[in-house]
Amino acid sequence: MLYAHPNPNQSKINRHMALAGNALDHVQVRDLYESYPDFHVDAAAEQKSLKEAQVVVFQFPIYWFNAPSIIREWQDTVLSRGFAFGPGGTALQGKRFMLAVTTGGGKPSYAEGQPHGAPIEDYLRTFEQTARFCGMNLLEPFIVQGVGSMTAKDVDDTLEAYKTRLSMIARETS
Ligand SMILES: Cc1cc2nc3c(=O)[nH]c(=O)nc-3n(C[C@H](O)[C@H](O)[C@H](O)COP(=O)(O)O)c2cc1C
């Protein structure tokens, strides 16, 4: 699981989601902002870890209808020709890919004519297409919306749902 949050100490939910994932057998969390504060992503280390994984999860809060920037840096650095695509670039083929994202805006706001303009799924397409281009199989994204107005119970329920989802994927994979 590639986890990216630039300000984890201010995180209401992602930090806990990453911890919940980390507590599960079979899940290895890579905290990108912690690992690469200078943005120098170690391509060789990331590629080694990807080769060992059967499922790749990107977990992050939506920032400006996109991912926090280290995710893009990671993609540009790690998904190289000859590794992820192109001649001999088969390292990711057949692996499964899932997005786990959170938004400040609530679901009703993610519609045409509303402040967030379009369903959240529309903004996830580039990540999914990247995974598809690299030969990965897409899993249904885990989407949490309206984080700002979530109660403590909402957060707990979401963490339970996330753990259940990750465990289910691990069971299907083993
Ligand atoms: C720089 C920045 C940009 C953001 N852009 C968006 C956005 O485009 N759409 C949205 O719904 N929320 C946006 N948010 C809100 C975050 O998505 C929200 O705070 C986060 O998902 C909550 O997760 P956390 O508690 O783990 O930080 C933005 C927040 C920041 C700091």
The ligand as an SDF file (V2000), in Angstrom:
LIG
                    3D

 31 33  0  0  0  0  0  0  0  0999 V2000
   -4.2700   21.4120   -0.5550 C   0  0  0  0  0  0  0  0  0  0  0  0
   -5.6160   20.7560   -0.3680 C   0  0  0  0  0  0  0  0  0  0  0  0
   -6.4180   20.5340   -1.4690 C   0  0  0  0  0  0  0  0  0  0  0  0
   -7.6600   19.9040   -1.3330 C   0  0  0  0  0  0  0  0  0  0  0  0
   -8.4150   19.7040   -2.4370 N   0  0  0  0  0  0  0  0  0  0  0  0
   -9.6150   19.0810   -2.3250 C   0  0  0  0  0  0  0  0  0  0  0  0
  -10.4130   18.8100   -3.4800 C   0  0  0  0  0  0  0  0  0  0  0  0
  -10.0430   19.1110   -4.6250 O   0  0  0  0  0  0  0  0  0  0  0  0
  -11.6090   18.2090   -3.2950 N   0  0  0  0  0  0  0  0  0  0  0  0
  -12.0650   17.8540   -2.0530 C   0  0  0  0  0  0  0  0  0  0  0  0
  -13.1550   17.2960   -1.9560 O   0  0  0  0  0  0  0  0  0  0  0  0
  -11.3150   18.0690   -0.9420 N   0  0  0  0  0  0  0  0  0  0  0  0
  -10.1130   18.6650   -1.0550 C   0  0  0  0  0  0  0  0  0  0  0  0
   -9.3360   18.8720    0.0600 N   0  0  0  0  0  0  0  0  0  0  0  0
   -9.7830   18.3000    1.3480 C   0  0  0  0  0  0  0  0  0  0  0  0
   -9.1450   16.9400    1.6110 C   0  0  0  0  0  0  0  0  0  0  0  0
   -9.4400   16.0100    0.5780 O   0  0  0  0  0  0  0  0  0  0  0  0
   -9.6540   16.3740    2.9370 C   0  0  0  0  0  0  0  0  0  0  0  0
   -9.2740   17.2670    3.9410 O   0  0  0  0  0  0  0  0  0  0  0  0
   -9.0770   14.9740    3.1910 C   0  0  0  0  0  0  0  0  0  0  0  0
   -9.5940   14.0440    2.2620 O   0  0  0  0  0  0  0  0  0  0  0  0
   -9.4000   14.5140    4.5850 C   0  0  0  0  0  0  0  0  0  0  0  0
   -8.5510   13.4310    4.9150 O   0  0  0  0  0  0  0  0  0  0  0  0
   -7.5400   13.5400    6.1640 P   0  0  0  0  0  0  0  0  0  0  0  0
   -8.4050   13.8110    7.3700 O   0  0  0  0  0  0  0  0  0  0  0  0
   -6.8630   12.2330    6.2420 O   0  0  0  0  0  0  0  0  0  0  0  0
   -6.6050   14.6890    5.8740 O   0  0  0  0  0  0  0  0  0  0  0  0
   -8.1130   19.5050   -0.0510 C   0  0  0  0  0  0  0  0  0  0  0  0
   -7.2920   19.7280    1.0600 C   0  0  0  0  0  0  0  0  0  0  0  0
   -6.0640   20.3520    0.9140 C   0  0  0  0  0  0  0  0  0  0  0  0
   -5.2010   20.5800    2.1340 C   0  0  0  0  0  0  0  0  0  0  0  0
  1  2  1  0
  2  3  1  0
  2 30  2  0
  3  4  2  0
  4  5  1  0
  4 28  1  0
  5  6  2  0
  6  7  1  0
  6 13  1  0
  7  8  2  0
  7  9  1  0
  9 10  1  0
 10 11  2  0
 10 12  1  0
 12 13  2  0
 13 14  1  0
 14 15  1  0
 14 28  1  0
 15 16  1  0
 16 17  1  0
 16 18  1  0
 18 19  1  0
 18 20  1  0
 20 21  1  0
 20 22  1  0
 22 23  1  0
 23 24  1  0
 24 25  2  0
 24 26  1  0
 24 27  1  0
 28 29  2  0
 29 30  1  0
 30 31  1  0
M  END
$$$$
